[in-house]
Amino acid sequence: MPRIPFSVIFKAQRENYLLPILLKECRTIDSARNELRWLRERVIRDGQSSSRSKAWRSRLRYMCQMRSRGYPLQYILGDQPFGDLEILCRRGVLIPRSAYQISERAISC
């Protein structure tokens, strides 16, 4: 796997201190931004809505660190959309992929 250029890491760091953590797994700033947004939304949705609290920031940082270690995003978030369903995901659960969703739609037509 090619190295991420230092200029990309530096740009990510200037934008948000958590982006470089996610870059290891995401590989691009755009992908890291999306995942950071999803993780932030999950922390807020789970009831720790005060973005200024230490607990909120600690939880978000922990989730980013898990992701940078290769832990599947769906396991961290706890679910994965699949068509009209929200599939609950945890360790040991097969994560549905978008390619299967397209196949499922074609079969059901």
N, C-alpha and C positions, 0 to 999 in steps of 0.2 A: 504494500500500500504506500503510495507516495506521501512524502511529508507535506504538512500544511505550511505554506510560506509564512515566515515571521511577520511579513506585512499584513497578512490576513488575520493572524492572531492579535497583532497590535490594534488593527482596526476594530476587531470584535471587542477587545478590552476597553477601548475608548467608548464604545456604544453601551456596553453593559458588562459588569464584572463577571457575570455568569456565562456569557457567550463562549469564552475560550474553553470553559469546562465542557460544554456541549460539543464543541468543534471536533473533539477527538472521535466521537461517534458519528456526528452528523456530516462532517467533512466540508460543508459550505456554510457561509454566514446566513444565507436565506433559510436553509434547513434548520440551523441552530435557532434562528429567530422564531420560526414556527413552533419548534418544540418547547422553547422557553415560554412562549405565549400559552401553549396548551398546559404546561406544568403550572404556570402562574394562575390560569383560570381554574385549575383543579384545586389548588390550595385555597383560593378564594371561595370556591363552591363548597368545599369541605368545612366551611365555617370559620376559618381563620381569616376573616375579611379585612382586618386592619393591616394594610400593607406597610405600616410603620412599626409594627410590633416585631420584637426579636424572634418570637416563636414562628411567625409567618416567614420571615427571611431565612431562619434556620431550616424550616421544613422545605422551602423551595431549594435552598442550596443542597440539602441532603438528596432531594429528588434528582437534581442535576448531576450530582456525584454518582448516584446509582446509574444514571443513563450513560455517563462517561465510562463506566466500567463494563458497558455492553449489556446491561439489564434491559430487556425489551420495554419500550415506551408503553405498550399496552398493559404490561404488568404494573408499571408504576402508576399509570392513570387509573387502572382498575376496570377499564372497559374498552371496547372497540366497536365503532359503528359497522353494521353489515346490513345493507339494504335498509329496511324499515326497523330493524332490530338494533338494540344495544347489547352486544355480547359481553357479559362480565368475564374478565380475564384475571387470572392469578397464576402463580407458578404451577406448571403441570398441565395447563389448559392450552389446547391448540389454538393459536391466534389466527382468526380468519384473515385472508388476504384479499385485496381489492380485485385481483385477477379472478378469484373464485366468485366474487360478487357479480362480475360481468358475465361469467359462465352461467351462474344461477339465473340471472335475468333472461339470458338467451334461451335457456331450457324452459323457463316458465311461460314464454310467449307462445 
